[in-house]
């Protein structure tokens, strides 16, 4: 699908920017899921470590600031709007601004690299609801494809992993184990999408780029929620660290490849909980940065925009090829 677009809409998750926003934000995130109030209070405590503020909105602002000159350098003149699923700026407000400005046909960049209900279809549903909430003139929004195997995304993750490995003394570097992490999702959801397969392919591509053998890396999951009895993707990162310790591993590099920025789930679940667990196990753990505003990742986003504007080559590496631009009607159902 190549067409005439008059704006770019960044679609994000959102996060609280002051302490009093934390519980309303969490209630938005879990609406309709019957999550116990006690569980929300427990998660709210994570934000206390960061003054009640999530860094995610500031990280989106930084990404937009990096993307604007990249697009201008390619002579792509699209105004950038930004709307979140769960907190200000909300998607309906962004679409109202676009309608007032006369935007009719926008490209939608969802800040998620992989396919699943939570990371793709739910965002598309949110956009449809936001369009319905706009009284008149809501623009159409065509979602940009997922990009887990774009060479720039892989290069950015590989660079950050290389930087983390370089911090390990040379005599221990070759024996260090790499653990890639991503947000766990219910097994019932995972069966209906390519989320886990795409994650494993991204891990493989990063390690292939750095010539790291398969025996030295693994994929684990973090940040699970929901009812304790429901099966979610495993192993949990902390459980996997315990397995590594029993194998005699002493140095671990954790790579949050399932995330695009160092927000609260990365900072708390990895830099606090997993780091604490590593200390208890006698492991030395380093954490690689997420892609953030790495130049190769910013260029990746510009590539994805360019391919939809002017039929630039659809870049992808590895076994899968580029993902589809238009999601099938039955793509990534909730269960």
N, C-alpha and C positions, 0 to 999 in steps of 0.2 A: 504494500500500500504506500504509494508515493502521492502526496497531495499538497495543496496550498494550505498552509497553516499560518495563523496570525498571532499565535502566542504559545508559550510553553507553560504548562502547569506542573509544578513540583508537588507531588502528593506524599505527605509524610505521616508518621505515626503520632507525633506530638508528645509533649511532656510538660509537667508543671514548672513554672518559673518562680514560684514562691511557696512557702510552707503551707499556707492556707489552701492552696490549689491541689495539694497531693491527693486527698481523699476524693474530691469531686472528679479528678482525673482518673483515678483508679476505678471509680464507679462507672465512668464512661467506658473504660477499657473492658470491663467485665459485665456490662449490661446484658441481661438475658441469659447469663451462664450460671446463675444460682451459686455464685461463689460466696461462701460464708463471710460474714462481716469480720470475723476474727482473722481470716486469711488476709483480707484487705489491710487490717491494722498491722499485721506482720510485715507485709510488703511495704507499707508506708514507712516503717522503721528504716528500711534501706535508704530512703531519701534523706533521713536525718543525718546520715554520714556526709551528705553533700549540701547541708544547709537548707534542705527542703526544695532544692532546685535540681531539675534534670538538665544536663548539658546539651540535650539533643537539639533543642531549637537553635541554640547558638551555633551548633555544628552545621545545621542546615543553612543558617545565614552565611557561614564561612564557605560552604560549598557553592552557594549561589554567587557569592563574591568572586570565587575562583572560576566559575563557569562563564560568567558574563564576558570577561576579556577573551577567553578561549573561543567563544562563539563569534565575537566581533572580529577576532583574528582570522576567522574563516568566512567572514562577510555574511554571517547568519544574524540577521537583525530581528530577533524575536523578543518581545517583552516577556519577562519572567514573573509569573504569579506563583503563590505558594499557599496550599491549604492542607490542614492536618485532619486525620481521622478522629483523634481523641482530645485535642486541646487547641487553644488559640495559636495561630489563626486557623479557624475551622474551614472546612471545604465549602460549605454553603456561602460563607462570607467571601471567600476568594472568587467563587463563581459569580456572585452578585457584582463584585468589582469588575470582573471581566465583561459581564453583560453591559454594565454602565459604560465601559470603555469601548463597546462595540465589537468585542471579540466574538467571533462566530465559530471558529474551527481551531481547536487547540490540540497540541500534542501533550499527552500526560506521561510524566516521568515518575513512576512509583519508586520510592527509595528502598527497593528490595531486589536482590539479584537472582532469586530462585522462585520456582513455581510451587505453590501450595494454596490451599484456601486462604490461610492467614496472610500470606505474602503476595497474593495476586488477586484471586477472585473477590475476596472481601473488599479490597480497595476499589475494584470495579463497581461492586454493589454500592459502596459508599459514594462514589461519583454519581451514580444514577439517582440515589436518594438526594444528594445535594442539588442535582439539576432539577428535581421535582420540587425542592424547597424554594427555588428561585422563581419569583412570580412570573416574569416574562423574559424571553431572550437569553436563556441559559445556553452557553456554547456547547457544541459537541466536543467530546474529548476522546481521542484515539490513544490508547495506551501503548507505550514503547515496550518492545519485547524484553524478556529477562536476559541477563547478560553474564551469567556465571562463567561462561567459557569464552568471553571476549578476551583477546590477547592482552589488552591493557589492564583489565581487572586482574588477570592472573599475574601480570608483571608487577603490579602494585603490591599484591599480597606476597609475592616472592621477594621483592625488595625488603619489605618489612620483616619477613622471616629471616632473610640473610643478615639484616642488621642485628636482630636478636641473637642469632647464632654466633655472630662475631664477638659478642660480649662474654661468651663462655671461653675459659682458658683453652688454648689450642690442644693441649693434651687430653682434654675431656670432650672436645667439640664433636668428634666423630661418633662418640657413644651416646650423645644426647638424643632423647626421644622427642618427637614432635607430636603434639596433640592438637588437631584442628577441632574447633567447637562451633556449634550452631544451636539456635533455639530449638529445644525439643518440641514436638507436636504430637497429638494423640495418634496412636497406631492406626485407628480407624480413618483418620484424615490422611495419613501417610500412604495408605493403600491406594488412594484415589488420585495420586499425583506423582510427579517425578522428583520431589524435593530431595529425598535421601540419595537417589542416584545422581542427581545434579551436584549435590555436595561432594559426593565421593569422586566424581569426575574433576571438580575444581581442585580438590586436595591432590589428586593424582597429577594434574597439570602443573601445579605449583612445585611439587617435588620433582617432577620430570625436569622442569626448568633449572632446578638447583642440583640435579643429579643426586637426589636423596633416595636410597632404596626403599622399597615397600615395607621392609621389616622394621624401619625406623619411624614410621608414622602411623597414626590411627585417627579416626573420627569419633568424637564423643559429643555429648549433648549437655545443655545447661538450661536453667531458667524455666523448668517445667512448672506448670500450675495445674489447676483443676482438682478433681477428686482423687484422693490417694489410691483408690482401687482401680482406676482406669489405666490401662497400659499406654505408656508414652514411649517414644523412641529412646533407646538406651545404647551404650552405657552413659550414665551420668558422669560428668567430668571428675567429680571427687571420688566416685567409686573406681574410675579408671586409674586415677593417680595411685590408689591403693594397690591395684593390680601391678602397676609398673614398679612400685616399691618392692613388692614380693619377688619381682624378677631381677632385682639388683640394679635397676636404673637409678641414677643419682641426679642427673640433670634433665630438666624438661623445659621445652619451649611450647607455650600455648598460643595458638593462632586462632583468633575468633573470626574465621573465614565466613561465617554465616551472617555477620554484621557489617555495616558500612561505616559506623562511627563509634567512638568510645563513649557510649551513653551509660546509663545507670546499670543496666543488666550486665554490661561488660565490666564496668568498674567495681560493682559490688560482688557479682557472682564469681568473677575471676580474680580481680586484684585483692579482694578481701577474703571471700570464702575459700576459693581454690588455693590461694596463697597460704592461708592459715592451715588448710589441710596438708599442703606440701610440707610446711614446717613440722607438723606433727609426725609426718612420715619420714622425715629426714631427707626430703627432696629439695633441690635447689630449682626453683621455678622462675622462668622469665616469661613475660607476655609480649608478644609482637603486637604492634599497633594495627588497628583496622585501616582500611584504605583511605578513609577520611578525605583529605584534599590532595592526596598524592597526584602529581602531574599526570601520570599514566591513567589514573582513574578519571580525573577530570576530562582528559582527552577521550576516554572511553565513552563518557556521556555525550560529548560533542559528536563523536562518530555515530552514535545511535540516533541522534537528532538529524545529522546530515543524511543518513541513509533514507530517512523518511521524507526529507525535503527535496533531495535532488538525486535519489537513486545511487548514492555512493555505495561501494561494495559492503556487503553484509559480512562483517568479520566474526569468525569463530574458529577456535582451534580444538583439537582433540577428536573424540569419537562421535560427537552428537550433531555437529553442524549448528547453524543459527536457529534459534527458536522462532516460532510463528509470531506474526504481528497481530493477527486477530485470533483471540481465544475461541475455541469451539464452545458451543452452548453448554456442553456437559463437562467442560474443563474444570479440574480441581474442585469437585463438590466438597461440602463440609464433611460428609460421611457417606 
